[in-house]
Every structure is written in C-alpha cells, then in structure tokens.
C-alpha cells in the first residue's frame, strides 16, 4: 500500500485533520458510510478550529449547526441565519487569511 495521501498537506496544520482525512480516504471503496462519517468529523473539526482562531466563543453544548449558522452569537440562533451569511463568510475568510501564516 502506498503511504502517500492526497491529504499530506494537512500534516503541517493539525494531526487530527490529517488523521480524519486519511481515514476517510482509506475507507472510500470498502466502506463509504465510514468515509462520510470521517468527512463530517473533519468538517466539524475544521469549523471549530476556524471559530477558535477567529475568537468565536463556543463550548461543548454548542451544536455544530449553531456554530455554522450564527457563529458570532456564541451559538444562539435567532433566525434562520441566512440573511447575514455573506457578511459572516467574508469576516471568516478575512480571519482565515490573517491566520494562514
């Protein structure tokens, strides 16, 4: 088996990101359900990392949906979250660019 992964670039960012991505990649053909679970876990880990880097407060009680829908409110959904999506996305993108290096 080739030890090279399509996700080797994640090693330098966070070993958890890398482990989840590789687990999804390895199970792709044999167990697609496990692949989907690992990809969801990766997405959740990435969202939590971005939120932490951008100063968004959350805890173990904050659901992933709340973190994604209204991250600036600390997970308190006050509506469907759709109206402020472009503003939130833009702010998070700027935050990511600042923390990239």
NORPE-V714669 format. One record per pair of residues at least 24 apart in sequence whose C-alpha atoms are under 7 Angstrom apart, sorted by sequence separation. I is the first residue (numbers start at 0). J is the second residue. If there is no record, write none. Layout:
[[I/J] [I/J]]
This chain:
[[16/41] [53/94]]
